[in-house]
């Protein structure tokens, strides 16, 4: 091979590697709105929430919420959460499990782990992003979660 052919080959390899890195960085960012709220159809709304705390501990509590104003306030508080894929989290703090039921019989799950980690489940979509745990990268007031259990 000529010297020019090697340069072209190495340039193509570098472009492939760089595009892979950029794509991976793009995929590791998400938002609560993108993962959950954007999947609700216009005619579909969340009609019930079940909120549980410390599911695997003896002090577990479960609250069923059907008041639409409370559900809307809670969803609005979550809509601005920005997320980044995370491989490490701990279960040292209180854990919250929120099951959301829609008018079209779909289920979403939102699991809060530790002080700033979250996992989102969508019963209708089997995308790899729903198997990831995310770290919340902007401010989020966890007292909103505690307020649901009162």
C-alpha positions in Angstrom: 0.0 0.0 0.0 1.1 3.5 -0.7 1.6 6.1 2.0 -1.4 8.0 0.8 -3.6 4.9 1.1 -2.4 4.4 4.7 -3.4 8.0 5.6 -6.9 7.6 4.1 -7.3 4.3 6.0 -6.2 5.8 9.3 -8.4 8.8 8.8 -11.4 6.6 8.2 -10.6 4.5 11.3 -10.3 7.7 13.4 -13.6 9.0 12.1 -15.3 5.8 13.0 -13.9 5.7 16.5 -14.7 9.4 17.1 -18.3 9.0 15.8 -18.7 6.0 18.1 -17.6 8.0 21.1 -19.9 10.9 20.2 -22.9 8.6 19.7 -22.2 6.9 23.0 -22.0 10.2 24.8 -25.3 11.3 23.2 -27.1 8.1 24.2 -26.0 8.3 27.8 -27.9 11.6 28.3 -31.6 11.7 28.7 -34.4 13.5 30.5 -37.5 12.3 32.4 -39.6 14.0 29.8 -37.9 12.1 27.0 -38.1 8.7 28.7 -41.6 9.0 30.0 -43.7 12.0 29.3 -43.1 12.0 25.6 -44.4 8.5 25.4 -47.8 9.5 26.6 -50.3 10.0 23.7 -52.3 13.2 23.6 -55.5 11.3 24.6 -53.7 9.4 27.3 -53.2 10.6 30.8 -52.0 9.2 34.1 -55.0 8.3 36.2 -53.4 6.6 39.2 -50.1 6.4 41.0 -49.0 3.9 43.6 -46.1 5.2 45.7 -44.1 2.8 47.8 -41.1 3.5 50.0 -38.4 1.0 51.0 -40.0 -2.0 49.1 -37.5 -4.5 50.4 -37.4 -3.3 54.0 -39.8 -3.9 57.0 -40.8 -0.2 57.1 -42.4 -0.3 53.6 -45.4 1.9 53.0 -47.7 2.1 50.0 -50.0 5.0 49.0 -52.5 5.0 46.2 -53.2 8.4 44.6 -56.0 9.1 42.2 -56.4 12.8 42.7 -55.6 14.3 39.2 -54.3 17.6 40.6 -51.8 15.8 42.8 -50.7 13.6 39.9 -50.3 16.6 37.6 -48.3 18.5 40.2 -46.0 15.6 40.7 -45.4 15.0 37.0 -44.7 18.7 36.5 -42.0 18.5 39.2 -40.3 15.6 37.5 -40.6 16.9 34.0 -37.4 19.0 34.2 -35.1 16.2 35.6 -32.0 15.8 33.5 -30.3 12.3 33.5 -27.0 10.7 32.7 -26.4 7.0 32.4 -24.7 5.6 35.5 -23.1 2.3 36.3 -22.8 2.8 40.0 -25.5 3.5 42.6 -26.1 2.6 46.2 -29.2 1.6 48.2 -28.2 3.2 51.4 -30.9 5.8 51.5 -34.6 5.6 51.2 -35.9 4.0 48.0 -39.1 5.1 46.3 -41.1 3.1 43.8 -43.8 4.9 41.8 -46.1 3.0 39.5 -48.0 5.1 37.0 -51.2 3.8 35.4 -52.6 5.4 32.3 -56.1 5.6 30.8 -55.0 3.3 28.1 -53.9 0.6 30.5 -50.2 1.2 30.1 -47.8 1.1 33.1 -44.7 3.1 33.8 -42.4 2.6 36.8 -40.1 5.2 38.3 -37.6 3.9 40.9 -35.6 6.4 42.9 -32.4 4.9 44.5 -30.1 6.7 46.9 -29.9 10.4 46.8 -29.7 10.9 43.1 -30.3 7.8 41.0 -33.4 6.7 39.0 -34.6 3.9 36.8 -37.6 4.2 34.5 -39.7 1.3 33.3 -42.1 1.5 30.3 -44.4 -1.5 29.8 -44.9 -0.8 26.1 -41.3 -0.1 25.0 -38.4 -2.6 25.2 -35.6 -0.2 24.5 -32.2 -0.7 26.1 -32.4 2.8 27.7 -35.2 1.5 30.0 -32.7 -1.1 31.5 -30.2 1.6 32.5 -29.9 3.4 35.8 -29.5 7.1 35.5 -27.9 9.7 37.8 -29.9 12.9 38.2 -27.6 15.7 37.1 -29.7 18.8 38.0 -31.4 19.9 41.2 -34.3 17.7 42.3 -36.1 18.2 45.6 -36.7 14.7 47.1 -39.3 16.2 49.5 -41.8 16.0 46.6 -41.5 12.2 47.0 -41.9 12.3 50.7 -44.9 14.6 50.3 -46.8 11.9 48.3 -46.7 9.5 51.3 -48.4 11.8 53.7 
